[in-house]
Amino acid sequence: MSKDVEKHLLLNASLPSGSKKPLRKSKSSKPKESVHTEIPVQAVEQIETTRDTVPAQAVAPAYDEELAQDIVFKPNPGPQTSFLSSSEREVLYGGAAGGGKSYAMLADPLHGLNDPNFSGLLVRHTTEELRELIQKSQELYPKAIPGIKWSERKSQWTSPRGGRLWMSYLDKDTDVTRYQGQAFNWIGFDELTQWSSPYAWDYMRSRLRSSAKNLGLYMRATTNPGGSGHQWVKKMF
């Protein structure tokens, strides 16, 4: 092989694939091989330097149990969820015993209790039945609204922001006169069919009024099948 042919082959071997002319990155007289061997080394050094500068704080922090919020009440799918999400003014939640109706009734006014303009009333037919409902509220409300206070004398819950919920009874039709002249954003009747006539329900409708438009006006009721008021409740709802 002649020296000219050998020189020509060496020149072609130094060219990148598919190129017809040598690369011209600089006017340096250094062989092309030295250029190609230095670039990868510089790139590796740069990548390693970047990795060294990644702060340890980039790792996700450990789960903090103290900051975690406990789920105080989660409605069951179905009637309980539908009851609590209803926007109608008057809603009845009916069903057999053990369906979570009383807890749903207690949970419903929680949406407004943190508002200073909220005024609610939850009633049972007798004082004995009311006592059981109060006990359930004492389990739920302090967890749902930290700082909420219960007054035994007034039979009233008061939130830190001033919202109020009275818990009382309506044994006789004449008991409704205790609320003459008062106004409520929210009124609840637990076990509505225990009232033999619609008198108490109809009268308390007139107490449902408020100047706080953002809170809305709601009457809520729960009931088991049967009871002395079964027929009028069925007719109304």
N, C-alpha and C positions, 0 to 999 in steps of 0.2 A: 504494500500500500504506500502510495506516495505521500510525502509530507503535506502537500496541499490538500489532498483528500482527507487525511487524518485530522488536519486543522479544521476543515469544514465540518466533519462529523462531531468533533468536540464542541464546536460553536453551537450546532443544532441541539446537542444534548443539554446544554445549559439553558435553553429557551423553555418557557412554560408551555404546557400542552395547548395547542391551537394558536400559538402566537407566531408571528413571522418576524418580529424585531425584538431585540433584547429590551428588558425593562429598564427604564431610565428614571430611577428615583433620585439619583444625585449624580454629580460628576466625579465621584470618588473613583479612584483607580483600583479599589479593592475588588477581589474576585466576587462574583455573584453569590457563591456559596456562603461566604462570610456574612453577607447581608441576611440571607434566609435563615441562618442558624441563630442570629441574634434576636430576631423579631419574636419567635416563640418564647424565648427565655424572658424577654421583657413583659410579654403578655401574662405569663404565669406569675411573675413577681407582682404584677399589678392586681391580679385577681386575689392572690393570697393576702395582699395588703388590705384589700377591701373587706375580706372576710374577718380580718383581725379587728376592724373598726366597728363591727356590728355589736351594739350594746347588749348586755345580758337582759336588760329590761324589755327587750322585744319579745321575750317569751311570755305567753299568757299567764297572768297572775293566778295563784291558787284560789280555789273557791273559799269565799269568806262566809262562814255560817252566820256570823253576827249581823251581816248586812242582808241576809236572805229574808224575804217576806213570807210569813206563814200564810197558807190559804185557810182563812177562817171559815168560809162557807162557799161551797161550790154546788150550784143547783144541779139536780139530776136531769139528764136529757128527757124531754117530753113535757108533761103538764107543768112541772115545777119551773122549768126554764121558760115556757110559754107565759106562765102567770107573771113572772118577774120582768119579762120583756114587753108586756102589753102596754100600749099607750092609750087605750080607751079609758074613759072616765070611770066606768063601773065594770068590775070584773069579778066573777065567781070562780073559785077553784074547788071543785067537788071531787069526791073519791072516797074509797074505803079508808078505814083507820090504818095508820102506819105508812101513809104515802108521803109524809113530809110536809103536810099542808101548814101546820103551825109554824114550822121553821121558815117556810116560805113567807108566811105572813109577817113574821118578825124581821125577815131580811128585807122586805119591800120598802119600808120607810128609811132604810139606811142611805138611800140615794139622796135624801134631802136633809138628813140630820146635821150635816156639817154646814148648812146654810143658816145664818142667824135669823132669817125670816121664816124658817120652817116651824110649823105648828101641827102636830099630829095627835090623833086619838085612836087607841086600840082598845076594844071592848070585848068582854065575855058576858055571858048571861048571868052568872052568879059569882059571888066573891070566892067560893071554893075553886071554881074553874079558873078564875083570874089568877089566883095564887100560883097555880101550876105554870101558867103562861109567863108570869113574872120570873119564876125560877129559871125558865129556859132563856129568857132575855138576859138574865144576870150571867149566864154562861157565855152568851154570844156577844153582847154589846161591848163589854170592856176590851175584848180582843179585836173587834172590828173597828172601834173608835177609841184609841187610847186616850185616857183622860176624861171620858164620859162619866157623869155622876148620877147616882140614883138617890132620889129623895123618898123615903118611906112615908113621910108625912103627906107629901103632895102626890105620891104615887106617880112620879114623873122622872123621866130621863132628860138630862141636859148635857149637850155636847160642849166641848171647849169653846166652840164658836157661837154658841147660844141657841142652836136648834133644840126644840123641845118635843117630847113625846109623852103624852099621858096614857096611863093604863088603868082602865076603870071597868065598871060593870053596869049593866042596864037590866035589872031584874024585873021591874014593872014598867009599864008604858009611861007612868008619871016621872020615872027617873030621868027622862030626857030633858026635863025642865032645868036640870043642873047645868045644862050647856046653853041655856037661852042667852042670846046676845054674844056668844063666843063664835070664833071663826077658825077654821082649820084648813090646811092645804091637803091633808091626808086623813082619811078615816077608815079604820078596819074593823070588821065584825068577824070574830073567830067563831065558827060553828053557827052559821046563820039560821039553820032550820030549828034551833032551840027557841027562837022567838016565834010564838004562835001566830002573830000577825005582822004585817009589814009596817005597823005604826012607827016603831023606833027607827027603822031604816028610812022611811019617808021623811020623818022629822029631821033626822041628822043630815039629810040631803040639803036642808036649808042652812046648815052650819058650814057647808063646804064653800068657802069663799076666801079670797086673799088678794091683796094688792101686789104680791110678788109674782109677776107674770112668768118669770123664768122657772118657777117651781111646778106650775101646773096644779090641777085639782083632781084628786083621785079618791074613789071609794073602792075598797077591796073587801072580799068576803071569802071564807072557806066553809066547807060543810061536808058532813058525812051523809049518805042516803038515809032517808027516814026523818024522824023527828016531828014535833007538832006543827012545824011550819013548812013541811015538805011541799005541800001543794002550792002555796003562794010563791015560794022561792022558785019552784019549777016553772010556774007561769011567768015570773018576772025575767028569768034568765033562759 
